[in-house]
């Protein structure tokens, strides 16, 4: 394993491992018993391994472009591609808002409501300022944070799994039902962000071997982080109580003040780096779409000499703040894991479709072919589709379904409107 | 093609905002015409786009970190360097390939944005 694989692996796992994932793990206990959740995480990891390879191959075909927009446009056409890219922005903003709400709740473990809110605003404001000024956090800080959170999760998992009733865990399998499958999309959410390492490839040679290896490494690392946490939660709390924990890692450490404080500090560090990366990523997609003529030119403004798309950053920051405030509503907060999981599944399903539609040798880009088995891609896609349908139709309540419908209507409407606005005029004449 | 590149260099060197963007930027912009052996190099040194010269085509698809390589058809390249084509649009449509560090790609796009607008 060379330094490039390690670097990209750290970036990929760092994008995926976040405090919101701990909440996702806890939320799965409302849908399935612990043993099924463990299987769900392994299944989701296997799906993500296939999806990540598809991303690496598709990104390699369009060097220098916004990968998700370019490969989806080639496979699905302009309108669907625009909707797909916007869904990415919506997901990034929703995740940012969710993390913002969690940040407030982490601060509340130490502070009264008002100082906690002031701290969140200060932290968030600093992150936005750093982004607007183009002062990106050193990669060593991001990497250290990833390692720290990973070690925290593994250590907590190992420590609080002492005296585990293995027989009881296995016996829970008999209680599994079709409903338990609903845990898989949420488990897939744990891996979301791994594919963002494709944006971080500085040397295009990395697409051939280093990036695919790094992505697979990241899948294993993420699974290794959340499997022990799931076991620890099962071991410490009754299932119905776990499902109500918004910050399960703090609940685990609650009986030891030192452990609790260390967990709070680590959580805040992780939240800050997640904010930083998510804000920059979403703003970059908005800027690229506007630069291409698919979104209003308002977002194209770039600060000189920092070269930061300032308006896109401010718009993203404002949207994240609004969503974070919305998640203060307990009903919305509880629904967030399922809604976000569905968004993730739709994105990954679309990516698999794009790969299937454009597989084979390519004349564009560096033409990487990773020999991904078609059967594996088709199986992963079919599994995601079946589970999402089951989750949306059977498990979700009317409010969650309405949120998803509203989101689809806004994104679809925006894609059609921008397409009609003449942004699709044939510019290249090719 | 050399005319478009020279005109581009002249416009960029005359623009104050571009000067601020390329300040302290030292990079070789390699422009390659796909399907042919034609290749050109623009040297950016200390805030100025210097010489524009014909070069040997590089077989290796990836260059050192100090260069950005653009690969496209001749008409696309001409459109890009004369401001008639949007580089982001071209890259999204698979008509332009850009190899190099992300920071260098961002600067190059910013130069095009300042010179010709969104």
Interface residues (C-beta under 8 A of the other chain):
Chain A: X61 X62 X63 X64 X65 X66 X69 X70 X73 X74 X199 X200 X202 X203 X204 X205 X288 X290 X291 X292 X293 X297 X300 X302 X304 X305 X307 X364 X365 X366 X427 X428 X429 X430
Chain B: X17 X20 X21 X23 X61 X62 X65 X70 X73 X75 X76 X85 X86 X88 X89 X90 X91 X92 X93 X94 X95 X96 X97 X98 X99 X100 X101 X102 X105 X106 X107 X109 X110 X113 X114 X118
